[in-house]
Amino acid sequence: MLDVLGMVGALERPKLLVNAARFGLDDYDRERHLRRVLRTDHLPRPAQALMMLLELESVMDGQRTAKQAEYGIARHLDLLIAIMGEARILRATSRPSVVAT
């Protein structure tokens, strides 16, 4: 099984959708955005948040590809921005620190 960052890296979405999400990444505020996107008061740790976000995004992408009326591009972008933001946080916090001696 792929690790959570590997799962994020394996996502294949339309380039236009990914590029649009990248524009929102610089303004990603975990406290504000993640609460709204996950619709929760409790903020999970980045790895757990990523798993939840990937699950929600998968459903949203299924709606997109099936051209269902329920699909909302704004929600899909919110999910992709949150996925990118949480992946960035997880990468930054999981890197082993190098200590010079």
N, C-alpha and C positions, 0 to 999 in steps of 0.2 A: 504494500500500500504506500502511496506517495505521502510524504509529510505535507503539512498544511501549506507551506510556502511552495512546495512542488505542485500542489493542486492549483494554487493561484497562477503559477507560471504556465501551467498546462491549459489554462482557459483560452479558448479561441473565439473571439467575438469580432464583429465587424470593425474595421479600422476607424471608421468615422465615430462609432460609439466609444471606442477606447480613447481616441484623441479628445473627444468632448469631455470624457471623465478626467483625463489628465489636466485639463484646464481648471477643474474644480479642486484638484488635489492640494494645491498650495494654500487654499482657504480651509482645508479640512481641520475641524476642531472636534476632537474626540468627545469631549463632554457634551457638546451641543448636538453634533451630527449623529453620533452613534446612538444616543438616547432616542432621537427622533426616528432613525432608520430601523432600529430594532424594536421600537415602541416599548421601551422598558425604563424603569428608574435605576435599576442595578446595572452597572457597566461591567461586563465580563472581561476577563483578561484577554489580551490580543489574540492568542491562539484560539481560544474558545469563541471569541467574537468573529474571527475569520470563518470558522466552521459554520456558525449560524448564518453569516452573511452569504457564504457560498451556497448554502442550502436555499436561502431566499432568492438569490440571483439565478440559480438553476431553474426554479419555478418561473421566474420572470422571463428568462431566456426561452423557456418552453412556450410561454404565451406569445413571445415575439415571433418565433419561428412558425408557430401554428396560426399566426395572424388573428389571435383572439381579441375580441373587443375589450377585454379586461386589461390588456397590456397598456402600461403607461411608461412612456420613455423617460419622463422626469424621475419616476421611482427607480427605474432601471439604472439611470445615471447616478442617482443617490447611492444605490447599492454598490456600483462599481467604484465610485469615489471612496466609499467607506472601506471596501476591500483593499484598494490601493493604499489608503492611509494606514489601515491596520497592519498590512504587510510591511510597510515602511517602519512602523513602530516595532514590530516583531523582529525584523532584521537588525534594527539598531540595538535592541535590548538583548538579543541572543548571540551577538558576536563575542567571541572570547577576547578579553582585554589582554593586550601585550604590555608587559611591564619591562622597561629597560633597566638593566642592572649595571 
